[in-house]
């Protein structure tokens, strides 16, 4: 069987422990997890090969696209319409559904940017970016 598009599950809670009881998010279309190690090659004058590779700043991120549904909680998670600091969340990404023995990616951080745009067939698509502080990869 061939499948196209996102077929996994996404859960969001205020703690990693809360993900087990959290509901699966509806209408998720696309998920993209990133980890950048910030490595920098250092060269000596006249040398083509790096003499050393230094560690830099780590960046962890997540992009999510969701088909909009009335009453969506995504804008509020990104601080849209609110003042003050954004809440820290744990986001569970489960590529093969939330099933025991399957892979999981858990990110801890805050939702940053949120946007809504017209999608295919006039549906509104929400796009969110998540700035991570921690990432854990394992199995459920």
C-alpha positions as a printed NumPy array, in Angstrom:
array([[  0.   ,   0.   ,   0.   ],
       [  1.259,   3.487,  -0.901],
       [  0.483,   6.449,   1.305],
       [  1.05 ,  10.132,   0.631],
       [  1.262,  12.942,   3.168],
       [  1.528,  12.812,   6.94 ],
       [  0.147,   9.574,   8.385],
       [  1.441,   9.852,  11.961],
       [  0.203,  11.375,  15.206],
       [  1.07 ,  14.616,  16.985],
       [  0.291,  15.267,  20.651],
       [  0.846,  18.47 ,  22.646],
       [  0.936,  18.871,  26.448],
       [  2.508,  21.227,  28.979],
       [  4.794,  18.409,  30.204],
       [  6.336,  15.342,  28.594],
       [  4.478,  13.145,  31.089],
       [  1.199,  14.708,  29.956],
       [  1.649,  13.483,  26.372],
       [  0.381,   9.974,  27.211],
       [ -3.076,  11.325,  28.137],
       [ -3.131,  14.104,  25.5  ],
       [ -5.429,  13.819,  22.499],
       [ -4.04 ,  13.301,  19.019],
       [ -4.105,  16.621,  17.144],
       [ -6.566,  16.686,  14.246],
       [ -5.927,  17.738,  10.64 ],
       [ -2.09 ,  17.751,  10.791],
       [ -0.803,  17.921,   7.216],
       [  2.967,  18.153,   7.524],
       [  5.612,  17.919,  10.256],
       [  9.296,  18.761,   9.915],
       [ 11.768,  18.324,  12.819],
       [ 15.24 ,  19.952,  12.693],
       [ 18.401,  19.776,  14.772],
       [ 21.39 ,  21.904,  13.831],
       [ 24.655,  21.211,  15.604],
       [ 26.256,  24.499,  14.538],
       [ 29.575,  22.873,  13.634],
       [ 32.24 ,  25.195,  12.189],
       [ 35.359,  24.086,  10.296],
       [ 38.557,  25.954,  11.255],
       [ 41.266,  26.298,   8.632],
       [ 44.933,  27.21 ,   8.832],
       [ 46.125,  29.749,   6.251],
       [ 46.805,  28.04 ,   2.933],
       [ 45.205,  24.717,   3.921],
       [ 42.274,  23.177,   2.017],
       [ 41.208,  20.815,   4.761],
       [ 39.909,  21.95 ,   8.141],
       [ 42.388,  21.492,  10.97 ],
       [ 39.646,  21.358,  13.567],
       [ 35.869,  21.285,  13.783],
       [ 34.433,  23.403,  16.594],
       [ 31.017,  22.97 ,  18.133],
       [ 28.715,  25.958,  17.877],
       [ 25.238,  26.867,  18.982],
       [ 22.645,  24.086,  18.759],
       [ 19.292,  24.891,  17.198],
       [ 16.228,  22.675,  17.513],
       [ 13.044,  23.388,  15.607],
       [  9.777,  22.061,  14.341],
       [  7.403,  23.234,  11.605],
       [  3.786,  22.062,  11.596],
       [  1.063,  22.608,   8.982],
       [ -2.535,  22.008,  10.032],
       [ -5.85 ,  22.38 ,   8.197],
       [ -7.795,  24.974,  10.154],
       [-10.841,  23.876,  12.131],
       [-13.158,  26.195,  14.07 ],
       [-11.958,  26.635,  17.638],
       [ -8.345,  25.764,  16.78 ],
       [ -5.995,  25.929,  19.779],
       [ -2.857,  26.427,  17.65 ],
       [ -2.946,  30.271,  17.558],
       [ -3.206,  30.466,  21.349],
       [ -0.233,  28.142,  21.758],
       [  1.828,  30.6  ,  19.722],
       [  0.64 ,  33.51 ,  21.874],
       [ -1.701,  35.003,  19.254],
       [ -4.105,  37.399,  20.961],
       [ -2.345,  37.097,  24.315],
       [  0.186,  39.211,  26.14 ],
       [  3.135,  38.061,  28.19 ],
       [  5.37 ,  35.033,  27.868],
       [  4.459,  32.021,  25.739],
       [  3.867,  28.722,  27.542],
       [  6.466,  25.963,  27.259],
       [  5.101,  22.766,  25.696],
       [  6.146,  19.19 ,  25.042],
       [  5.315,  18.07 ,  21.504],
       [  5.253,  14.374,  20.694],
       [  5.759,  13.372,  17.063],
       [  4.816,   9.756,  16.328],
       [  5.525,   8.947,  12.637],
       [  3.81 ,   5.506,  12.754],
       [  0.931,   6.543,  15.047],
       [  0.944,   6.459,  18.859],
       [  1.499,   2.7  ,  19.199],
       [  3.85 ,   0.823,  21.536],
       [  7.233,  -0.081,  20.064],
       [  7.033,   2.641,  17.406],
       [  9.418,   5.632,  17.084],
       [  8.844,   8.948,  18.814],
       [ 10.398,  12.406,  18.737],
       [  9.741,  14.544,  21.81 ],
       [ 10.554,  18.254,  21.677],
       [ 10.333,  20.682,  24.582],
       [ 10.153,  24.4  ,  23.852],
       [  7.787,  27.143,  22.751],
       [  5.648,  27.857,  19.72 ],
       [  6.864,  30.994,  17.975],
       [  5.432,  32.11 ,  14.666],
       [  1.889,  31.331,  13.514],
       [  0.39 ,  32.082,  10.107],
       [ -2.851,  31.258,   8.309],
       [ -3.221,  31.166,   4.533],
       [ -5.581,  29.864,   1.869],
       [ -4.743,  26.317,   0.95 ],
       [ -5.874,  23.962,  -1.799],
       [ -9.596,  24.24 ,  -2.517],
       [-10.004,  27.329,  -0.351],
       [ -9.208,  25.564,   2.935],
       [ -7.293,  27.628,   5.466],
       [ -3.938,  26.166,   6.482],
       [ -2.231,  27.117,   9.747],
       [  1.568,  27.062,   9.857],
       [  3.5  ,  27.109,  13.134],
       [  7.148,  27.147,  14.057],
       [  8.388,  25.703,  17.32 ],
       [ 11.712,  26.631,  18.904],
       [ 13.04 ,  23.684,  20.861],
       [ 15.128,  23.602,  24.013],
       [ 15.41 ,  19.794,  24.171],
       [ 14.874,  16.893,  21.786],
       [ 14.637,  13.199,  22.629],
       [ 14.362,  10.365,  20.12 ],
       [ 13.247,   6.904,  21.152],
       [ 10.369,   4.445,  21.056],
       [  6.964,   4.54 ,  22.715]])
